Structures are given as C-alpha cells and as structure tokens.
C-alpha cells in the first residue's frame, strides 16, 4: 500500500510515523524543507519539497499509483484542493483535515464527493465527541461503544475497596457477564488471562453488554454520579463543538465557558444558546474561586496551548475541582500529564490517527480505538466468509501474542468467548491487543 501525506506538521508527522510502523510505503510532501528534514531524520519515509496541491508535485510523488492521499496542511482550502487534484489522477481514496466551522456542513453533503474527498476529518470535533463521552461517564478514563451501541468498553481505575482486588480473574464473580480485556499497572500494559491477579490501583478495560455496565460499575466501586455543572476553559473550535454537544442533550447540563479574548466571547455568545460565556482566564485563581469551580462536576481545559491547559488543570485541582480533563496536543505527553494528578488527557492527534486507521481498514474493521496513548488497541472486525478461522474453536487458533478476543456479537447476541466457542462468518469480533500486535491481529482475523 502506498500513501501520500501532504503536510509535515505535527499531525502529518504522527500519521506518517504510525503508517510507516505498519510497513506502509509513505511519501510526505510539504513546502517547508526544515519540517521535511525532521521527518526524514526520524522516520523511514520518502519526502518531497513542494505544494501538495500542485499537479506537477503530485505527479512526481506518484499519485496515480497511490492508494490513499491524506491532506493535513494548516489550511482547509489547500486540503480540499489537494484532494480534488488527487482524485483527478485516479487515486483510490482521499482524506482531508477540515476544521473551520463554516465548512462543518460539507461532511454531511454531496459536495464532499464532488470535491473528490472520501473522508473529512475534523480533529477538534473528534476530540469534542471523545470529551463528551468522558464527561457523561466521569468515573471512566476510556469510553467506546461497539456493535451499534450494544456493547460498551469502559476504562476504570480500581479503588481500595473494590470487591475483586487480589482475585485471579478466573475466580472473580461479576454480577453480569463481562470480560476484563486489559490492565494498566503503572507504566505497564497487561493483556490478562485467567490467572492474572487484580491489584489495587489497577486500571482495567472492561467489556460488557451496555445495559449491564452500570451494575458492573457499582459492583466495582465506581462512584456513579449525575453531571449537572461543567466548566470549559478555552474559546477555540474544540470548545464550540463541545458546548454544542452539551446543549444538544435532553437533560440540561449547565455549562460555563471561559475565554480571555472579548471578541471571541462575543462570537461564542451569539453562536451558543444555553452556554454562559465568561470573559476571563483560567490562570486567575481568584476567578476560579469566585465562579465556584470547586463545585463543578467536571472541569475541561481545552485551549490550543498545552502548557496553558496543564496550568489551568493544576489550578482547578488546587481550588478543589474533583474531575479535571485536559486537551494535550502532544500525544506523547499524555501519560506524563496524567501522572501530575490530572484525571484524563485527550489528544486530538491520536483520535485523528485512529480515524485514519479505521478508514484504511474499512470493510472488515468496523471500529478501532487507540488506548492509553497508543499503548493498546481495541478492534471490532467482521469475520469474512472466506476466513480460514471460520468454524474453528478459539482454543485451536493462534492469535498473535499480547492479544485477546474480548467479545463476539452474533446476530445481536453477545457471546463471552471461551475455548470451545467457534467463530462463524459474519461474527463481530472484538479484540484487545498491545500496540505491537494490533495490525497482526487485524490481519489474522481478516485474512485468516
């Protein structure tokens, strides 16, 4: 497979790094030679200086023989034009990063196809959707739905009074069928088996029927509570999309949005209907106390600057906020940030990479979720009719190391996998794997 990436910024670099690690041929194009030099120093990819929207540059890069073009420059218009030109040369698929609010309807209209774009990705919207799920599940550090919402995965940190502490998984008695597919212990990611013991402070990834998860959370000691009051710091695109999500909920969520720039405040106040927009800085501790930040159910620091978000998060924690979530654009900083006491950090860049991987593996892969700063991956795959794994018991199969079949969804029924369970064509197979094994697991299921 050959992929051309136009734009060698931080997002382009992350995408190139991920794809190159999966043995995909990658060409990176940018007008900035210094950026390309950095890419070439760290990654085993081809680079080319030039305007990626230019026909001559795309020809030189071999666009006609490429499988995918990804346009992630800082300008939406350039990304759109780049995809349009690429399609005229017959490239199989195109992806464009499009961020501006005024283009938000493009992804929902037939104009997208006419412009030669197969997938529009808005990283701020992806991050807002992820943050929205985390706010509505404040006890979880990861949330994802599968099988059209029938199955949910939550990442939960176990407290000292959890009922399954010091138990082997095979001896744990849950109130409903479920599977612990992964464990984070310190900096270690563990793909467990029946003999794996659960320890205090472990963070577990739990899969179950969606209707059973609340009962399971209560059993494990998670403090389920209603979310009524939310504070959002930062007036950028992510904040706008996030407040729109909160305003769309039937149950009223009271949102205060803080932004330093008065002109941006005015714009947001006109664009949002129920959100209270306040002109002020999250770095102002007196403002934090005056606005009763300590009483908020969740505080979100989502400025465009990582350092500001970390500082605001730490101030919010200092004044007494119980749950603080931060946007961190440097995905490699996410784990470190969470060690500072911030409850959760979200990287739009990682979410965008996951969306691109889902698109590349589309057809057999229905969903793909990168977990814990890309340490692990959840996949939802459809077992093809031609798979050599069909009609074989799980105990007969040799899945790659550090991987596990979490659940099987068959014609709406949820099946807890045991050694005697056979995979059938058309099964939705949910797998959890360490990052190093993720692609091998997908290939094993899809190709058999």
Secondary structure, 3 states (H helix, E strand, C coil): CEEEEECCCHHHHHHHHHHHCCCCEEEEEECCHHHHHHHHHHCCCEEEECCCCCHHHHHHHCHHHCCEEEECCCCHHHHHHHHHHHHHCCCCEEEEECCCHHHHHHHHCCHHHHCCCCEEECHHHHHHHHHHHHHHCCCEEEEEEECCCCEEEEEEECCCCCCCCCCEHHHCCCCCCEEEEEEEECCEEECCCCCCECCCCCEEEEEEEHHHHHHHHHHCCCCCCCCCEEEEECCCHHHHHHHHHHHHCCCCCEEEEEECCHHHHHHHHHHCCCCEEEECCCCCHHHHHHCCHHHCCEEEECCCCHHHHHHHHHHHHHHCCCCEEEECCCHHHHHHHHCCCCCEEECHHHHHHHHHHHHHCCCCEEEEEEECCCCEEEEEEECCCCCCCCCCEHHHCCCCCCEEEEEEEECCEEEECCCCCECCCCCEEEEEEEHHHHHHHHHHHHHC
